[in-house]
Every structure is written in structure tokens, then in C-alpha cells.
């Protein structure tokens, strides 16, 4: 076993804040950034400062993402790898959701997953450890990027000082703002065009916008540097586990198989026995029975994945009998786990039928279905007891699941299910529906009055804003409410 010795920086070199081992991230004292990269990063920062508002889901998110990706892929040699192009496309697809949907939780999930996919593709990670560390690597680059940019200025004959660039940019913006305001007041028609094309005249929080722009420029420069000098987070992945005796891992897994088999037998009795059998056997209401077991089954599914991960590290794959036994006991555990997943989803569907669908209930149901997909991937990997592709496949499944959820439109689906429940039972949780996003407006518009007005009264659709604040869901909601304004909400629906 070789021992990794941290590298000691030479005099005058930029120190590494984390002192990465040499085999993970070698010190960089030679590479210099292309001028086009630095200029493009500053332009991306200006675009982010003028258009991107983190709290507002809109078209500015994908536009900023496209600008960052173009800076990294087009200005930094060599030609990008196909895997990097696919990862960039997936990350941008996730950012596009911010321009189409308005649900805060969905948009946040898409933005965070986009960052994870982009950094994993940029660094070329392949292991669980690499995927987990990749999103944090860009935050470890400020000193390296500063030295990289400084070397570029020094070796290009001094270049143009960054301070002068910022001063010239500030003066230019100030002149456009002052003279633009005068010309806008002189001609209303020109004012409408100028106001739409030059958003800088409407900046309300200059310090906040400056911070956003600086962050976006830093992200672009960091990504460009990482493409030239990427570390290897996969090097932190643990070494293969030491094989154990066959009985040490087979007995616990087999015992768990027997336990799961008994649970599955009871579940089959429930499915074929019907509602009356459940009520007689559990002394609970049907909704109470569903609610009581769902969370426990979710925990069982997650813990099963942990058990499988630990057991796989203890298998001696050089012995044919161990491989055959592993396929049998772990394969049975995966198949029985799929029944547990199905039971959990079934219980949540029963619960939703009685109490209605909410974001939390839909979210945990989707998570449980994703756990089931992971179990299916484990079955495929376990057939040959090789799963180097498994971490990336799980990440791809997460991207596909979130994009599919965006297509389904969670808030719209929740509103639709609650409208159907109201038509069937007459029950409607107006207080909860008021907290949904603009995605729910088309479904809530189908409610009869006064329930419609009461449900729509609390939905925040915002006002018409600048072009970079465009969001398809909010635009559609405003069109609906202009055609059919909100009426009076009677106290019974309050």
C-alpha cells in the first residue's frame, strides 16, 4: 500500500486551501487562461447581475446556464468529451424547468440536481464518493483560480488590469442609465423599447445584483479552470472491502429474506382480502392503516439499500459458490424489496383517496418509486456482481425522474386530484390549495364558484415583469385570471 504525502507549495505559489494530495489534485503553476475565457466569464457575470434573481423562477436561469456552459465548452481547449456534452445538456434541461414551472420545491430540486450533474460531468466522476464530492469542488478553487488569472495577465505582457475594466464598465452603465432615463422621458415609445431591452435601469438592489453577478462570474471561471485542471475526487473512494466468511454475510441476509417473505405473505392477504379484511384484522380505519405503515415502509426500503451495499463488500467474488449464493440471497432480497415498495405506494394511494394529495405526500411517493428503481438497478448489477456503472446509472435515474416529475407538473397534478376529490365527495381543503403555485391555476379554474375564487385568491402569480422574468406557468395563470377574474369568496370557503 502506498502512502500519499501532501505536496508542499513552493515559495510564491498560491497555497491550496485544502492541501489536496498530489494524486488527487496536482499543483498548477503552468497553465494560463485564454483571454476569451476571462472576457466571457465577465460577460456572463454581467448577464447574471442584470437578469438573474435567485428567488424568481424564470427564463434567466437557463439563459445564465447556457452562457456558463458556452464559456467553458467553447473557450477552453481541448474539444469537450461526449460525456461532458451529455452532462451539460442534462444540466441545462433541468434549468429549463425554472422557465416552465413555478413550484418552488420543484425548481429548487432542479437547480440543485443541475449543479450536481454539471460538476460530475465536468470532473468525470464515476464512483459514489466522486459524485458526492463533485458539487463541493468548485468552492475549493478560489485561490487556484486567482493564481490562474494572475498568471494569464503576467504572461500576456501585463494585459488590462481588472480594476480598470470594472471602472470602465461602471462608467458605461452609469452613462447609459442617465442618458437613457432622459430619452425615455422625452419619448414614451422609445421608453417602452428601451425599458424592455435594457433591464439595468430597473435594478432595485444594486448590491445584491452585484453579488449575484460576481458569483456567476466566479462559477464560470471556476468551471473553466476545472476543465483545464480537474482533480480526481474518485481517488477518495474507499478500497474494496475485505471478504468475509460465507456464513457471516449470508446468514443475516437470509434471515432478512425470511422476514420480508412473511411480510409479503401478509400483504398478499390484504390485497386479495379487500377492505373488510383489513378493517377486521387491524382494528383501524382504512386511512389510519395506510398512514400508519407508509413511513415505516419507506425507512425499510432505504435501510435495505444500506444492507445490500454492506453485504456486497463482504462477498468473496473469487469463489464460485459465494457468487452463486450472493445472487440467490441478495436477489431474493431485492425482489422482496420491490413488493415492499409496491405496498408503500399502495398505502399512500389509499391515504390520498381519503385525505387528498399534498406536496409532501406526492414527494415521498415519488421518492419511494425512485428507491424501487434503484433496487431494479441493483438486481441488474448483481447478476454479474459488477456495478461500476451503477453510481452513474442512479444519477441518470434521478435526472430522468425529476424531469418526468416536471412534465407531470406536481402542483397542477395535486390541484387536479383535489378537484376530482371535491367533485366526488364535496370535500375541499381551500386553505392548502391557496398555498400552491401558479402551476395549479388551470386545474383550480375548473372549480365552481365560490370555491374557485376562494382557492385562487391566495395563489401568487406575480405581475408582468421584464423579459428575463418570463415564466410559462405564471404567464398562463395571468391569462386565465384576466379572462375570468377572481370573484367574491364567501366565509364558508375561507
C-alpha positions in Angstrom: 0.0 0.0 0.0 1.4 3.4 -1.0 1.3 6.4 1.3 0.1 9.7 -0.2 2.2 12.6 1.0 0.6 16.1 0.7 2.6 18.4 -1.6 4.3 21.4 0.0 3.9 24.5 -2.2 7.0 26.3 -3.4 7.8 29.8 -2.4 5.5 32.3 -4.1 3.0 29.6 -5.2 -0.7 30.0 -4.5 -1.5 27.8 -1.5 -4.1 25.1 -1.8 -6.8 25.8 1.0 -7.4 22.0 1.5 -3.9 20.7 0.7 -5.2 18.1 -1.7 -2.9 15.0 -2.0 -0.8 15.0 -5.2 -2.6 12.1 -6.7 -6.0 13.8 -6.3 -5.2 17.4 -7.5 -1.7 18.3 -8.6 -0.5 21.9 -8.0 -0.9 24.2 -11.0 1.9 26.7 -11.8 2.0 26.5 -15.6 -1.4 26.8 -17.2 -2.8 30.2 -18.2 -6.4 31.1 -19.1 -7.3 32.1 -22.6 -8.3 35.8 -22.8 -11.6 34.7 -24.4 -12.4 32.7 -21.2 -11.8 35.6 -18.9 -13.8 38.0 -21.1 -16.6 35.6 -21.5 -16.8 34.9 -17.7 -17.0 38.7 -17.1 -19.8 38.9 -19.7 -21.6 36.0 -18.0 -21.3 37.8 -14.7 -22.8 40.9 -16.2 -25.7 38.9 -17.6 -26.3 37.3 -14.2 -26.2 40.7 -12.5 -28.8 42.2 -14.8 -31.2 39.3 -15.2 -30.8 36.5 -12.6 -33.0 36.8 -9.4 -32.5 33.6 -7.4 -35.9 33.9 -5.7 -37.8 34.2 -9.1 -38.2 31.2 -11.3 -37.8 32.4 -14.9 -36.0 32.2 -18.2 -32.9 33.9 -16.6 -31.9 30.5 -15.1 -31.5 28.6 -18.4 -30.0 31.7 -20.1 -27.3 32.0 -17.4 -26.7 28.3 -17.5 -26.3 28.4 -21.3 -23.8 31.3 -21.0 -21.7 29.5 -18.4 -21.7 26.3 -20.4 -20.7 28.1 -23.6 -17.9 29.8 -21.7 -16.5 26.5 -20.5 -17.1 24.4 -23.6 -16.3 26.9 -26.4 -13.4 29.0 -25.0 -11.4 26.3 -23.1 -9.4 23.7 -25.2 -9.5 20.8 -26.0 -12.7 19.7 -27.6 -15.1 18.6 -24.9 -15.7 14.9 -24.3 -19.1 13.4 -25.3 -19.8 12.6 -21.7 -19.3 16.3 -20.8 -21.6 17.4 -23.6 -24.3 14.9 -22.4 -23.9 16.1 -18.8 -24.1 19.8 -19.9 -27.3 19.0 -21.9 -28.9 17.3 -18.9 -27.9 20.2 -16.5 -29.4 22.7 -18.9 -32.6 20.6 -19.3 -33.1 20.8 -15.6 -32.6 24.6 -15.6 -35.2 25.0 -18.3 -37.8 23.7 -15.8 -37.3 27.1 -14.0 -38.8 28.8 -17.1 -41.7 26.4 -17.4 -42.8 25.7 -13.8 -43.4 27.9 -10.8 -43.5 25.4 -7.9 -40.6 26.4 -5.5 -39.7 22.9 -4.4 -39.5 21.6 -7.9 -37.4 24.5 -9.2 -35.0 24.2 -6.2 -34.6 20.4 -6.8 -33.9 21.0 -10.5 -31.3 23.7 -9.8 -29.5 21.6 -7.2 -29.6 18.5 -9.3 -28.4 20.5 -12.3 -25.4 21.7 -10.2 -24.6 18.0 -9.2 -24.9 16.7 -12.8 -22.8 19.6 -14.2 -19.9 19.2 -11.7 -19.9 15.4 -12.0 -19.7 15.7 -15.8 -17.0 18.4 -15.6 -14.8 16.3 -13.3 -15.7 12.9 -15.0 -16.5 11.2 -11.7 -17.6 7.6 -11.7 -17.9 6.4 -8.1 -20.4 7.1 -5.3 -17.7 9.1 -3.5 -16.8 11.1 -6.6 -20.4 12.0 -7.3 -20.9 13.1 -3.6 -17.8 15.3 -3.6 -18.1 16.8 -7.1 -20.6 19.6 -6.1 -18.3 20.9 -3.4 -15.1 21.0 -5.5 -15.8 24.4 -7.2 -16.0 26.0 -3.8 -12.4 24.9 -3.2 -10.9 26.7 -6.2 -10.9 30.5 -5.4 -7.1 30.7 -4.7 -6.3 28.4 -7.6 -8.5 30.5 -10.0 -7.0 33.7 -8.7 -3.5 32.4 -9.4 -4.6 31.1 -12.8 -5.9 34.5 -13.9 -2.9 36.3 -12.5 -0.5 34.1 -14.4 -2.5 34.9 -17.6 -2.1 38.6 -17.1 1.7 38.3 -16.3 2.5 36.0 -19.3 0.4 38.1 -21.8 2.5 41.2 -21.2 0.6 42.6 -18.4 -2.8 42.7 -20.1 -5.5 45.1 -19.0 -5.9 45.5 -15.2 -9.2 44.1 -13.9 -9.8 47.2 -11.9 -9.8 49.4 -15.0 -12.2 47.0 -16.7 -14.6 47.3 -13.8 -14.3 51.1 -13.7 -14.9 51.4 -17.4 -17.9 49.0 -17.2 -19.4 51.0 -14.2 -19.0 54.3 -16.1 -20.6 52.9 -19.2 -23.6 51.6 -17.2 -24.0 54.9 -15.4 -23.9 56.9 -18.7 -26.5 54.6 -20.3 -28.7 54.8 -17.2 -28.6 58.6 -17.0 -29.0 59.4 -20.7 -31.4 56.6 -21.1 -33.7 58.0 -18.4 -33.7 61.4 -20.1 -34.5 60.0 -23.5 -37.2 57.7 -22.1 -38.9 60.7 -20.5 -38.7 62.5 -23.9 -40.3 59.8 -26.0 -42.8 57.3 -24.5 -42.5 54.9 -27.4 -38.7 54.8 -27.2 -39.1 54.4 -23.5 -41.1 51.2 -23.9 -38.4 49.7 -26.2 -35.5 50.9 -24.0 -37.2 49.6 -20.9 -37.7 46.2 -22.4 -34.2 45.9 -23.8 -32.1 47.5 -21.0 -33.1 46.0 -17.7 -30.3 47.8 -15.8 -32.5 50.9 -15.5 -34.8 48.9 -13.2 -32.2 47.5 -10.8 -33.7 47.9 -7.3 -31.0 46.2 -5.3 -27.6 47.1 -6.8 -25.5 45.5 -4.1 -27.5 42.2 -4.3 -27.3 42.2 -8.1 -23.5 42.9 -7.9 -23.1 39.9 -5.5 -25.1 37.7 -7.9 -23.0 38.8 -10.9 -19.8 38.2 -9.0 -20.9 34.7 -8.0 -21.9 33.8 -11.6 -18.6 35.1 -13.0 -16.7 33.1 -10.3 -18.7 30.0 -11.2 -17.8 30.4 -14.9 -14.1 30.9 -14.2 -14.1 28.1 -11.7 -15.7 25.7 -14.2 -13.2 26.8 -16.9 -10.3 26.1 -14.6 -11.7 22.7 -13.5 -11.9 21.7 -17.2 -8.2 22.5 -17.6 -7.0 21.2 -14.3 -9.6 18.8 -12.9 -9.0 17.0 -9.6 -9.9 13.3 -9.1 -12.5 13.0 -6.3 -12.8 9.3 -7.2 -9.4 8.8 -5.6 -11.1 9.3 -2.2 -13.4 6.3 -2.9 -12.8 3.5 -0.3 -10.9 0.5 -1.3 -12.8 -2.8 -2.0 -13.9 -4.4 1.3 -12.1 -7.4 2.8 -14.1 -10.6 2.0 -15.7 -12.4 5.0 -16.6 -16.0 5.5 -19.6 -17.0 3.6 -21.8 -17.5 6.6 -21.0 -14.1 8.1 -22.9 -12.2 5.4 -25.2 -14.9 4.1 -27.0 -15.7 7.4 -28.1 -12.1 8.2 -29.3 -11.6 4.6 -31.1 -14.9 4.6 -32.8 -14.0 7.9 -33.9 -10.7 6.4 -35.2 -12.6 3.4 -37.4 -14.8 5.6 -38.7 -11.7 7.4 -39.6 -10.0 4.2 -41.2 -13.1 2.8 -43.6 -13.2 5.9 -44.4 -9.5 5.3 -45.1 -10.2 1.6 -47.4 -13.1 2.6 -49.5 -10.7 4.8 -49.6 -8.1 2.0 -51.0 -10.7 -0.4 -53.8 -11.5 2.1 -54.5 -7.8 2.3 -54.7 -7.3 -1.4 -56.9 -10.3 -2.0 -58.9 -9.9 1.2 -60.1 -6.5 0.4 -61.1 -3.5 2.6 -63.2 -5.6 5.1 -60.4 -8.0 5.8 -58.0 -5.1 6.7 -60.6 -3.4 9.0 -61.3 -6.7 10.9 -57.6 -7.6 11.2 -56.1 -4.3 12.3 -58.9 -2.6 14.2 -58.1 0.6 12.4 -59.8 2.8 9.8 -58.5 2.2 6.3 -56.9 5.6 6.1 -55.3 5.1 9.5 -53.9 1.8 8.4 -52.4 3.4 5.3 -51.0 6.3 7.2 -49.5 4.2 10.0 -47.4 2.0 7.7 -46.2 4.2 4.9 -43.3 5.9 6.6 -42.1 2.7 8.2 -42.0 1.0 4.7 -40.1 4.0 3.3 -37.5 3.5 6.1 -37.4 -0.2 5.4 -36.7 0.4 1.7 -33.8 2.9 2.4 -32.3 0.6 5.1 -32.4 -2.4 2.7 -30.3 -0.5 0.2 -27.7 0.1 3.0 -27.8 -3.6 3.9 -27.2 -4.6 0.3 -24.3 -2.2 0.0 -22.6 -3.6 3.1 -23.1 -7.2 2.1 -21.7 -6.7 -1.4 -18.4 -5.5 0.1 -18.1 -8.7 2.2 -18.5 -11.2 -0.7 -15.5 -13.2 -1.9 -16.1 -12.9 -5.6 -13.2 -15.2 -6.5 -15.2 -18.2 -5.2 -18.0 -19.5 -7.5 -20.1 -20.8 -4.6 -20.0 -17.4 -2.9 -21.1 -15.7 -6.1 -24.0 -18.1 -6.6 -25.1 -17.7 -3.0 -24.9 -14.0 -3.2 -27.1 -13.9 -6.3 -29.7 -16.0 -4.6 -30.0 -14.3 -1.2 -29.4 -10.7 -2.4 -31.6 -11.3 -5.5 -34.4 -12.5 -3.3 -33.9 -9.5 -1.0 -34.2 -7.2 -4.0 -37.3 -8.9 -5.3 -39.0 -8.9 -1.9 -38.0 -5.2 -1.5 -39.9 -4.4 -4.7 -43.0 -5.8 -3.0 -42.3 -3.6 0.0 -42.1 -0.6 -2.4 -45.4 -1.6 -4.0 -47.0 -1.9 -0.6 -45.8 1.6 0.4 -47.1 3.2 -2.8 -50.4 1.3 -2.4 -50.9 2.6 1.2 -50.1 6.2 0.1 -52.7 5.9 -2.7 -55.3 4.8 -0.1 -54.3 7.7 2.2 -54.6 10.2 -0.7 -58.0 8.9 -1.6 -59.3 9.8 1.9 -57.4 12.9 2.7 -56.3 14.3 -0.6 -52.9 14.8 -2.3 -50.3 17.3 -1.0 -46.8 18.1 -2.0 -45.3 16.1 0.9 -47.4 13.0 0.0 -46.6 13.2 -3.6 -42.9 13.9 -2.9 -42.4 10.8 -0.7 -44.4 8.6 -3.1 -42.0 9.7 -5.9 -39.0 9.1 -3.6 -40.3 5.6 -2.9 -40.7 4.9 -6.6 -37.2 6.0 -7.1 -36.0 3.7 -4.4 -37.8 0.9 -6.3 -35.9 1.9 -9.5 -32.6 1.7 -7.6 -33.5 -1.8 -6.4 -34.1 -2.7 -10.0 -30.7 -1.4 -11.0 -29.2 -3.4 -8.1 -30.8 -6.5 -9.5 -29.2 -5.8 -12.9 -25.8 -5.2 -11.3 -26.0 -8.2 -9.0 -26.5 -10.6 -11.9 -22.7 -10.3 -12.7 -21.7 -8.9 -9.4 -20.2 -5.9 -11.1 -21.6 -2.4 -10.7 -19.0 0.2 -11.8 -21.7 1.7 -13.9 -24.2 1.8 -11.0 -23.4 5.2 -9.4 -23.8 7.0 -12.8 -26.9 5.0 -13.6 -28.5 6.1 -10.3 -27.6 9.7 -11.1 -29.2 9.3 -14.5 -32.3 7.8 -13.0 -32.6 10.8 -10.6 -32.3 13.3 -13.6 -34.9 11.3 -15.5 -37.2 11.1 -12.5 -37.1 14.9 -11.8 -37.6 15.8 -15.4 -40.6 13.4 -15.6 -42.0 15.0 -12.4 -41.6 18.4 -14.1 -43.6 17.1 -17.1 -46.3 15.8 -14.8 -46.4 19.2 -13.1 -46.7 18.4 -9.4 -48.8 21.4 -8.2 -51.1 21.0 -11.2 -51.5 17.3 -10.6 -52.1 17.9 -6.9 -54.8 20.6 -7.7 -56.3 18.2 -10.3 -56.6 15.4 -7.8 -58.2 17.6 -5.2 -60.7 19.0 -7.7 -61.6 15.4 -8.7 -62.0 14.6 -5.0 -64.2 17.6 -4.5 -66.4 16.5 -7.4 -66.7 13.1 -5.9 -67.1 13.8 -2.1 -67.7 17.6 -1.8 -64.6 17.9 0.5 -62.1 20.6 -0.4 -59.1 21.9 1.6 -59.1 25.5 0.4 -56.5 26.7 2.9 -54.0 24.2 1.5 -54.8 24.9 -2.2 -54.2 28.6 -1.7 -50.6 27.9 -1.0 -49.9 26.2 -4.3 -48.0 27.9 -7.1 -49.2 29.3 -10.4 -48.8 25.8 -11.8 -52.1 24.9 -10.1 -54.2 27.7 -11.6 -55.5 25.8 -14.7 -56.8 23.0 -12.6 -58.3 25.2 -9.9 -60.0 27.3 -12.5 -62.3 24.3 -13.1 -63.9 24.6 -9.6 -67.4 26.0 -9.4 -67.9 29.3 -7.6 -67.4 30.3 -4.9 -64.9 27.5 -4.3 -62.9 28.7 -7.4 -62.4 32.2 -6.2 -61.6 31.1 -2.7 -58.9 28.7 -3.9 -57.4 31.1 -6.4 -57.4 34.1 -4.0 -54.2 33.1 -2.3 -52.2 31.9 -5.3 -49.3 34.2 -6.0 -49.0 34.7 -9.8 -47.0 38.0 -9.6 -47.2 40.9 -12.0 -46.0 41.2 -15.6 -42.3 41.8 -15.3 -39.2 42.1 -17.6 -38.5 39.6 -20.3 -35.9 37.8 -18.2 -38.6 37.1 -15.6 -40.8 35.3 -18.0 -42.2 32.0 -16.7 -44.7 30.0 -18.7 -46.8 28.9 -15.7 -47.2 32.4 -14.4 -47.9 33.8 -17.8 -50.7 31.2 -18.4 -52.1 31.9 -14.9 -52.3 35.6 -15.6 -54.1 35.0 -18.9 -56.7 32.8 -17.1 -57.4 35.3 -14.4 -57.7 38.1 -16.9 -60.4 36.2 -18.8 -62.1 35.1 -15.6 -61.3 37.4 -12.7 -61.4 36.2 -9.1 -64.8 36.9 -7.5 -66.1 37.1 -4.0 -65.1 34.5 -1.5 -67.8 33.6 0.9 -66.8 32.9 4.6 -67.8 29.2 4.3 -64.8 28.7 2.0 -62.3 30.8 3.9 
